[in-house]
Amino acid sequence: MATRISFLGLGAMGYPMAGHLADKGFEVTVYNRTTAVAEKWLTQYSGQLALTPALAVTNADVVITCVGNDNDVRSIYCGSQNQNDGIFSSLQDNTILIDHTTTSANLACELAQIAQQHQAHFMDAPVSGGQIGAEKGCLTIMVGGDKTTYQQAQPIMQSYAQAISLIGEVGYGQRCKMINQLCITGILQGLSEALSFAKASGIDAETVVNTLQHGAAGSWQMVNRTETMMKDQFDFGFAVDWMRKDLAICFDEAERLQVKLPLAELVDQAYKKLQTNGHGRSDTSVLIKQFNNWK
């Protein structure tokens, strides 16, 4: 019998991820807060539609969630106020729960404890690679959970990922994602400064990438974002709004750990100004607009 998977959250990431599962032959039931999106998904892929999280997971072997923030995740698992419509209300015993949302580590630990009470197994498994990575099925997944559950879930996640790592116990997947976002933030700040300098010098983007990408300065951001940054194109990719949400999680964790994040704080303030100027939905590479020769 095919593994029965419930996928909740068909946003820019979840929509293609659920599609890969259907294409791999899994029995997929989908739920999305906006039902029309789930109905559209069913015109492209084989599966079933559920109208509440509780109905979506009733017969599931594996439940996968990919939504917006801590509040969205807590609501979809625990149900809306005074309503018995959340995931935890109708699970089978030994259901595997995989949350691909980027959240706080504290929430992941909270949900893992509740899952235990329902004889279920929770893993936090945030992803990196963006919408393009989700569409191509080549995401990177950072997992927090126990080894047995991870080994059971790994073949399923391989449907849409090229690299999956068990980082540690529940909560450590989210902490690894925080590290990922801090790295990206620093790289984009450096790349923005460098390209601003290059533009002032009259050096074109293609020359920069072809020369530097194979050396010590090379990065995914350089290879995939230099040309669009130089062309002033930012209507795609990972939005500033979402990066600021992720950085807020990093700052909360850093305060708990008593760690300073001066560069991330500097970049966050630049993103805040860009939001004010209407760039909340622009790709994070819009950071380059903080410099005068891009305004």
C-alpha positions as a LaTeX table, in Angstrom:
\begin{tabular}{lrrr}
\hline
Residue & $x$ (\AA) & $y$ (\AA) & $z$ (\AA) \\
\hline
Met1 & 0.00 & 0.00 & 0.00 \\
Ala2 & 1.32 & 3.43 & $-0.96$ \\
Thr3 & 2.34 & 5.80 & 1.81 \\
Arg4 & $-0.49$ & 8.24 & 2.53 \\
Ile5 & 0.80 & 11.78 & 2.81 \\
Ser6 & $-1.04$ & 14.92 & 3.86 \\
Phe7 & 0.54 & 18.16 & 2.69 \\
Leu8 & $-0.72$ & 21.34 & 4.34 \\
Gly9 & 0.31 & 24.71 & 2.91 \\
Leu10 & 0.45 & 25.24 & $-0.85$ \\
Gly11 & 2.37 & 28.48 & $-1.06$ \\
Ala12 & 5.29 & 29.25 & $-3.36$ \\
Met13 & 7.29 & 26.42 & $-1.78$ \\
Gly14 & 4.64 & 23.92 & $-0.74$ \\
Tyr15 & 2.78 & 23.84 & $-4.07$ \\
Pro16 & 5.65 & 22.32 & $-6.09$ \\
Met17 & 6.88 & 20.20 & $-3.15$ \\
Ala18 & 3.47 & 18.52 & $-2.88$ \\
Gly19 & 3.52 & 18.13 & $-6.65$ \\
His20 & 6.79 & 16.19 & $-6.54$ \\
Leu21 & 5.26 & 13.80 & $-4.00$ \\
Ala22 & 2.27 & 13.17 & $-6.26$ \\
Asp23 & 4.57 & 12.62 & $-9.24$ \\
Lys24 & 6.51 & 10.03 & $-7.21$ \\
Gly25 & 3.33 & 8.00 & $-6.73$ \\
Phe26 & 2.46 & 8.85 & $-3.12$ \\
Glu27 & $-1.18$ & 9.17 & $-2.14$ \\
Val28 & $-1.38$ & 12.91 & $-1.41$ \\
Thr29 & $-4.14$ & 14.83 & 0.35 \\
Val30 & $-3.71$ & 18.60 & 0.27 \\
Tyr31 & $-5.02$ & 21.41 & 2.43 \\
Asn32 & $-4.59$ & 25.12 & 1.92 \\
Arg33 & $-6.17$ & 28.01 & 3.78 \\
Thr34 & $-7.27$ & 29.44 & 0.42 \\
Thr35 & $-9.21$ & 26.51 & $-1.02$ \\
Ala36 & $-8.97$ & 27.79 & $-4.60$ \\
Val37 & $-5.22$ & 27.18 & $-4.54$ \\
Ala38 & $-5.73$ & 23.54 & $-3.52$ \\
Glu39 & $-8.35$ & 23.17 & $-6.26$ \\
Lys40 & $-5.85$ & 24.52 & $-8.80$ \\
Trp41 & $-3.22$ & 22.07 & $-7.53$ \\
Leu42 & $-5.64$ & 19.21 & $-8.19$ \\
Thr43 & $-5.94$ & 20.25 & $-11.83$ \\
Gln44 & $-2.21$ & 19.60 & $-12.21$ \\
Tyr45 & $-1.62$ & 16.64 & $-9.90$ \\
Ser46 & $-3.35$ & 13.51 & $-8.67$ \\
Gly47 & $-4.61$ & 13.67 & $-5.11$ \\
Gln48 & $-7.43$ & 14.63 & $-2.78$ \\
Leu49 & $-8.59$ & 17.89 & $-1.20$ \\
Ala50 & $-9.45$ & 18.39 & 2.47 \\
Leu51 & $-11.23$ & 21.45 & 3.84 \\
Thr52 & $-9.66$ & 21.48 & 7.33 \\
Pro53 & $-6.31$ & 20.37 & 8.75 \\
Ala54 & $-8.09$ & 17.76 & 10.87 \\
Leu55 & $-9.81$ & 16.21 & 7.85 \\
Ala56 & $-6.58$ & 16.31 & 5.87 \\
Val57 & $-4.63$ & 14.12 & 8.31 \\
Thr58 & $-7.28$ & 11.60 & 9.41 \\
Asn59 & $-5.75$ & 8.63 & 7.56 \\
Ala60 & $-2.24$ & 9.96 & 6.96 \\
Asp61 & 0.98 & 8.05 & 7.57 \\
Val62 & 3.01 & 11.23 & 7.14 \\
Val63 & 1.91 & 14.85 & 7.62 \\
Ile64 & 3.95 & 17.64 & 6.05 \\
Thr65 & 3.41 & 21.32 & 6.77 \\
Cys66 & 4.87 & 24.36 & 5.01 \\
Val67 & 3.18 & 27.61 & 6.04 \\
Gly68 & 4.15 & 31.14 & 7.06 \\
Asn69 & 5.27 & 31.77 & 10.63 \\
Asp70 & 5.02 & 30.54 & 14.23 \\
Asn71 & 1.40 & 31.59 & 14.62 \\
Asp72 & 0.38 & 29.88 & 11.36 \\
Val73 & 2.14 & 26.67 & 12.38 \\
Arg74 & 0.64 & 26.64 & 15.88 \\
Ser75 & $-2.84$ & 27.26 & 14.43 \\
Ile76 & $-2.62$ & 24.49 & 11.85 \\
Tyr77 & $-1.38$ & 21.95 & 14.41 \\
Cys78 & $-3.43$ & 22.97 & 17.43 \\
Gly79 & $-6.53$ & 24.31 & 15.69 \\
Ser80 & $-8.21$ & 27.69 & 15.64 \\
Gln81 & $-9.66$ & 29.09 & 18.83 \\
Asn82 & $-12.50$ & 26.97 & 20.25 \\
Gln83 & $-12.42$ & 24.72 & 17.18 \\
Asn84 & $-11.38$ & 21.05 & 17.10 \\
Asp85 & $-9.96$ & 21.35 & 13.59 \\
Gly86 & $-6.18$ & 21.14 & 13.98 \\
Ile87 & $-3.79$ & 18.38 & 13.01 \\
Phe88 & $-3.44$ & 17.08 & 16.57 \\
Ser89 & $-7.18$ & 16.47 & 16.84 \\
Ser90 & $-7.30$ & 13.53 & 14.41 \\
Leu91 & $-3.94$ & 11.78 & 14.07 \\
Gln92 & $-3.35$ & 8.06 & 13.81 \\
Asp93 & $-0.82$ & 6.56 & 16.22 \\
Asn94 & 2.79 & 6.72 & 15.00 \\
Thr95 & 2.10 & 9.39 & 12.39 \\
Ile96 & 5.26 & 11.21 & 11.30 \\
Leu97 & 4.95 & 15.01 & 11.38 \\
Ile98 & 7.39 & 17.07 & 9.28 \\
Asp99 & 7.32 & 20.85 & 9.49 \\
His100 & 9.18 & 22.61 & 6.68 \\
Thr101 & 8.24 & 26.10 & 7.89 \\
Thr102 & 11.01 & 28.34 & 9.22 \\
Thr103 & 10.00 & 28.93 & 12.85 \\
Ser104 & 11.52 & 29.42 & 16.27 \\
Ala105 & 13.26 & 26.44 & 17.86 \\
Asn106 & 11.01 & 26.90 & 20.89 \\
Leu107 & 7.89 & 26.25 & 18.82 \\
Ala108 & 9.43 & 23.10 & 17.35 \\
Cys109 & 10.12 & 21.76 & 20.86 \\
Glu110 & 6.61 & 22.70 & 21.99 \\
Leu111 & 5.00 & 20.83 & 19.08 \\
Ala112 & 7.24 & 17.80 & 19.59 \\
Gln113 & 6.03 & 17.52 & 23.18 \\
Ile114 & 2.39 & 17.73 & 22.12 \\
Ala115 & 3.03 & 15.17 & 19.37 \\
Gln116 & 4.36 & 12.72 & 21.95 \\
Gln117 & 1.07 & 13.01 & 23.85 \\
His118 & $-0.69$ & 11.93 & 20.65 \\
Gln119 & 1.73 & 9.03 & 20.01 \\
Ala120 & 3.10 & 10.89 & 16.97 \\
His121 & 6.66 & 11.80 & 15.95 \\
Phe122 & 7.53 & 15.42 & 15.12 \\
Met123 & 10.53 & 16.76 & 13.20 \\
Asp124 & 11.42 & 20.35 & 12.41 \\
Ala125 & 12.83 & 20.41 & 8.88 \\
Pro126 & 13.24 & 23.92 & 7.45 \\
Val127 & 14.42 & 24.17 & 3.86 \\
Ser128 & 16.80 & 26.29 & 1.81 \\
Gly129 & 16.84 & 26.78 & $-1.93$ \\
Gly130 & 13.89 & 29.06 & $-2.50$ \\
Gln131 & 11.01 & 28.68 & $-4.91$ \\
Ile132 & 13.32 & 27.63 & $-7.73$ \\
Gly133 & 14.77 & 24.87 & $-5.57$ \\
Ala134 & 11.28 & 23.68 & $-4.67$ \\
Glu135 & 10.20 & 23.65 & $-8.31$ \\
Lys136 & 13.31 & 21.75 & $-9.42$ \\
Gly137 & 13.16 & 19.35 & $-6.46$ \\
Cys138 & 16.65 & 20.26 & $-5.28$ \\
Leu139 & 16.10 & 21.78 & $-1.84$ \\
Thr140 & 18.44 & 21.49 & 1.14 \\
Ile141 & 16.70 & 20.29 & 4.30 \\
Met142 & 17.99 & 20.72 & 7.86 \\
Val143 & 16.29 & 18.28 & 10.23 \\
Gly144 & 15.80 & 18.21 & 13.98 \\
Gly145 & 14.41 & 14.96 & 15.37 \\
Asp146 & 15.25 & 11.41 & 16.41 \\
Lys147 & 17.28 & 9.17 & 14.11 \\
Thr148 & 14.61 & 6.50 & 13.61 \\
Thr149 & 11.95 & 8.97 & 12.50 \\
Tyr150 & 14.47 & 10.72 & 10.26 \\
Gln151 & 15.41 & 7.46 & 8.53 \\
Gln152 & 11.74 & 6.68 & 7.90 \\
Ala153 & 11.03 & 10.14 & 6.50 \\
Gln154 & 14.18 & 10.65 & 4.45 \\
Pro155 & 13.01 & 8.76 & 1.32 \\
Ile156 & 9.87 & 10.89 & 1.26 \\
Met157 & 11.76 & 14.18 & 1.55 \\
Gln158 & 14.11 & 13.05 & $-1.21$ \\
Ser159 & 11.18 & 13.62 & $-3.58$ \\
Tyr160 & 11.93 & 17.35 & $-3.47$ \\
Ala161 & 15.42 & 17.64 & $-1.95$ \\
Gln162 & 18.98 & 17.03 & $-3.08$ \\
Ala163 & 20.58 & 17.33 & 0.36 \\
Ile164 & 19.04 & 16.27 & 3.69 \\
Ser165 & 20.91 & 16.26 & 7.00 \\
Leu166 & 19.92 & 15.30 & 10.53 \\
Ile167 & 21.43 & 18.15 & 12.56 \\
Gly168 & 20.38 & 16.99 & 16.01 \\
Glu169 & 17.34 & 16.65 & 18.23 \\
Val170 & 14.12 & 18.62 & 17.71 \\
Gly171 & 14.86 & 22.33 & 17.43 \\
Tyr172 & 18.27 & 21.94 & 15.83 \\
Gly173 & 16.88 & 21.99 & 12.31 \\
Gln174 & 15.54 & 25.47 & 13.02 \\
Arg175 & 18.81 & 26.59 & 14.61 \\
Cys176 & 20.68 & 25.42 & 11.51 \\
Lys177 & 18.27 & 27.43 & 9.34 \\
Met178 & 19.03 & 30.48 & 11.47 \\
Ile179 & 22.72 & 29.98 & 10.70 \\
Asn180 & 21.84 & 29.65 & 7.01 \\
Gln181 & 19.97 & 32.96 & 7.01 \\
Leu182 & 22.76 & 34.73 & 8.85 \\
Cys183 & 25.25 & 33.49 & 6.23 \\
Ile184 & 23.05 & 34.67 & 3.37 \\
Thr185 & 22.59 & 38.05 & 5.02 \\
Gly186 & 26.32 & 38.59 & 5.32 \\
Ile187 & 27.06 & 37.38 & 1.79 \\
Leu188 & 24.41 & 39.66 & 0.28 \\
Gln189 & 25.74 & 42.65 & 2.15 \\
Gly190 & 29.26 & 41.96 & 0.88 \\
Leu191 & 28.03 & 41.32 & $-2.65$ \\
Ser192 & 25.92 & 44.49 & $-2.62$ \\
Glu193 & 28.90 & 46.60 & $-1.56$ \\
Ala194 & 31.15 & 44.93 & $-4.13$ \\
Leu195 & 28.70 & 45.37 & $-7.03$ \\
Ser196 & 28.07 & 48.98 & $-6.08$ \\
Phe197 & 31.83 & 49.45 & $-6.30$ \\
Ala198 & 31.93 & 47.55 & $-9.62$ \\
Lys199 & 29.20 & 49.69 & $-11.13$ \\
Ala200 & 30.98 & 52.87 & $-10.10$ \\
Ser201 & 34.12 & 51.42 & $-11.74$ \\
Gly202 & 32.32 & 50.62 & $-14.99$ \\
Ile203 & 32.80 & 46.82 & $-14.74$ \\
Asp204 & 29.92 & 44.74 & $-16.13$ \\
Ala205 & 28.18 & 41.94 & $-14.22$ \\
Glu206 & 29.16 & 39.14 & $-16.61$ \\
Thr207 & 32.83 & 39.98 & $-16.27$ \\
Val208 & 32.53 & 40.01 & $-12.47$ \\
Val209 & 30.84 & 36.61 & $-12.30$ \\
Asn210 & 33.03 & 34.88 & $-14.88$ \\
Thr211 & 36.17 & 36.11 & $-13.18$ \\
Leu212 & 35.32 & 35.64 & $-9.51$ \\
Gln213 & 32.84 & 32.76 & $-9.22$ \\
His214 & 35.51 & 30.04 & $-9.19$ \\
Gly215 & 37.71 & 31.79 & $-6.64$ \\
Ala216 & 37.47 & 32.47 & $-2.93$ \\
Ala217 & 34.79 & 35.15 & $-3.44$ \\
Gly218 & 32.44 & 32.79 & $-5.29$ \\
Ser219 & 28.99 & 32.01 & $-3.88$ \\
Trp220 & 25.49 & 30.93 & $-4.90$ \\
Gln221 & 24.38 & 34.53 & $-4.52$ \\
Met222 & 27.12 & 35.75 & $-6.85$ \\
Val223 & 26.33 & 33.18 & $-9.54$ \\
Asn224 & 22.54 & 33.51 & $-9.36$ \\
Arg225 & 21.95 & 37.14 & $-8.37$ \\
Thr226 & 24.76 & 39.32 & $-9.78$ \\
Glu227 & 23.24 & 39.77 & $-13.23$ \\
Thr228 & 19.75 & 40.57 & $-11.94$ \\
Met229 & 21.11 & 42.94 & $-9.30$ \\
Met230 & 23.08 & 44.84 & $-11.96$ \\
Lys231 & 19.93 & 44.99 & $-14.12$ \\
Asp232 & 17.85 & 46.29 & $-11.19$ \\
Gln233 & 15.54 & 43.23 & $-11.28$ \\
Phe234 & 14.07 & 42.10 & $-7.95$ \\
Asp235 & 10.51 & 40.87 & $-8.67$ \\
Phe236 & 11.23 & 37.21 & $-7.79$ \\
Gly237 & 12.93 & 35.03 & $-5.22$ \\
Phe238 & 12.91 & 35.16 & $-1.42$ \\
Ala239 & 11.09 & 38.27 & $-0.21$ \\
Val240 & 12.50 & 40.87 & 2.16 \\
Asp241 & 9.39 & 40.44 & 4.35 \\
Trp242 & 10.25 & 36.79 & 4.90 \\
Met243 & 13.93 & 37.45 & 5.52 \\
Arg244 & 13.08 & 40.00 & 8.21 \\
Lys245 & 10.76 & 37.44 & 9.80 \\
Asp246 & 13.62 & 34.93 & 9.83 \\
Leu247 & 16.12 & 37.45 & 11.17 \\
Ala248 & 13.76 & 38.30 & 14.02 \\
Ile249 & 13.87 & 34.62 & 14.99 \\
Cys250 & 17.68 & 34.75 & 14.83 \\
Phe251 & 17.80 & 37.81 & 17.08 \\
Asp252 & 15.54 & 36.19 & 19.68 \\
Glu253 & 17.70 & 33.06 & 19.75 \\
Ala254 & 20.90 & 35.11 & 19.85 \\
Glu255 & 19.61 & 37.04 & 22.85 \\
Arg256 & 18.89 & 33.76 & 24.62 \\
Leu257 & 22.40 & 32.53 & 23.79 \\
Gln258 & 23.99 & 35.91 & 24.61 \\
Val259 & 25.56 & 36.11 & 21.14 \\
Lys260 & 26.08 & 39.39 & 19.25 \\
Leu261 & 24.97 & 39.67 & 15.60 \\
Pro262 & 26.15 & 43.14 & 14.55 \\
Leu263 & 26.25 & 42.57 & 10.78 \\
Ala264 & 22.82 & 40.94 & 10.72 \\
Glu265 & 21.41 & 43.82 & 12.77 \\
Leu266 & 22.90 & 46.33 & 10.33 \\
Val267 & 21.44 & 44.53 & 7.32 \\
Asp268 & 18.07 & 44.15 & 9.03 \\
Gln269 & 17.87 & 47.92 & 9.41 \\
Ala270 & 18.66 & 48.33 & 5.71 \\
Tyr271 & 15.87 & 45.88 & 4.88 \\
Lys272 & 13.52 & 47.81 & 7.16 \\
Lys273 & 14.14 & 50.98 & 5.13 \\
Leu274 & 13.64 & 49.05 & 1.89 \\
Gln275 & 10.29 & 47.77 & 3.20 \\
Thr276 & 9.27 & 51.34 & 3.91 \\
Asn277 & 10.13 & 52.19 & 0.31 \\
Gly278 & 7.85 & 49.46 & $-1.05$ \\
His279 & 10.32 & 46.58 & $-1.40$ \\
Gly280 & 8.80 & 44.18 & 1.13 \\
Arg281 & 8.00 & 41.64 & $-1.58$ \\
Ser282 & 11.23 & 42.16 & $-3.54$ \\
Asp283 & 13.96 & 39.53 & $-3.54$ \\
Thr284 & 16.50 & 39.91 & $-0.75$ \\
Ser285 & 19.14 & 40.93 & $-3.32$ \\
Val286 & 17.35 & 44.30 & $-3.43$ \\
Leu287 & 19.71 & 45.07 & $-0.55$ \\
Ile288 & 21.93 & 46.68 & $-3.17$ \\
Lys289 & 19.48 & 49.61 & $-3.32$ \\
Gln290 & 20.82 & 50.86 & $-0.01$ \\
Phe291 & 23.69 & 52.41 & $-1.99$ \\
Asn292 & 23.37 & 55.80 & $-3.65$ \\
Asn293 & 24.28 & 54.66 & $-7.15$ \\
Trp294 & 21.28 & 52.28 & $-7.13$ \\
Lys295 & 18.63 & 54.70 & $-5.86$ \\
\hline
\end{tabular}
